[in-house]
């Protein structure tokens, strides 16, 4: 699995996730209602800014103890993490229903995965040890804040997961910030600045019109129609 040039990821970090989502729309590669996680996946540390990385995937349960046959040893998971280019984002599907009873993510696993080149985790489950993890500048995106790890155990590693309504596969490129998580098509990653400029130009014209002392409804409608083609 090849990594994109580091400069491409650096450029992606210059934009907010809504800007990236808008830029992707410019290229009409997928329906507008797809390619991002639903709002229940919330940014826990908005002060950390943008997170960009390649997905490594994991499935867990915490409501019941794991059996020997279903438990993947941690070493096997760590090896799969290293098969994906850095920077890495761990995307974890909590299979419990409801999810979030027990957290796999706290100070210990944040440190372990940071050492493995991961910059954060995205999960429909729970996270904890918030002060300690924030100090590491390790990103948390989650549906729940949890107090216990309960019976948490790995069920599967390195396979597609579904989190926040989005299917994520190992190696997918993710962009996330305080607004949420977006899957960036790898073939478009280098074109995001171009798309962002086009969107910014349209938005600037609408905002300038709206803030103008000569603002009229007719002028706004004419501008809107011209931009919509």
Secondary structure, DSSP 8 states (H G I E B T S, - for coil): -----HHHHHHHTTS-HHHHHHHHHHTT-S-TT-SB--TTSEES-GGG--EEEEEEEEEEE-SS---TTT---HHHHHHHHTTS-SSEEEEEEE-SSSS-SSEEESHHHHHHHHHTTEEEEEEEEEE--HHHHHHHT-EEEEEEE-S--TT-EEEEESS-EEETTEEE-TT-EEEEETTEEEEE-GGGGGGHHHHHHHHHHHHHHHHHHHH-TT--HHHHHHHHHHH--
